[in-house]
Amino acid sequence: MRAEGLWHPRLLQVIASLGHGDLLVVADPGLPVPPGVEVVDLVWRRGDPPFGPVLDAVLSEMVTEHATIAVEAAEPRLLALFDRQLHDIAVDRIPHSALKELTHRARVIVRTGEATPYANAVLRAGVPF
């Protein structure tokens, strides 16, 4: 049993197995999961769990060198969340259609219950040295 941090066994296992350049996606429940890409489905009802706490938990467990979000993400609360949680990480903004294509290269998609459109972040693993 861990005292702090993320407790989801499979999500911890996937994060620990990431190599430099691997992609992990934290997503709203509407983002399509490409065939062959693993999904860790955390959603249990609309809105739960919210995107922000899941993104925060994932970021606290992995070395992240880059993030990609959709240019269509325009909801002020979501933009403030991205600014706050991704402030130390290089961030690209690309069209949502291109973000969906990028998910085909992901090791895992972590689905939240977030009901805000475009609440998706593609995180690229870095190294701690």
Buried (B, 14 or more C-beta within 10 A) or exposed (E): EEEEEBEBEEBBEBBEEBEEEBBBBBBBBEBEBBEEBEBBEBBEEEBEBBBBEBBBBBBEBBBBBBBBBBEBBEEEEBEEBBEEBBEEBEEBEBEBEEBBEBBEBBBBBBBBBBBBBBBBBBBBBBEEE
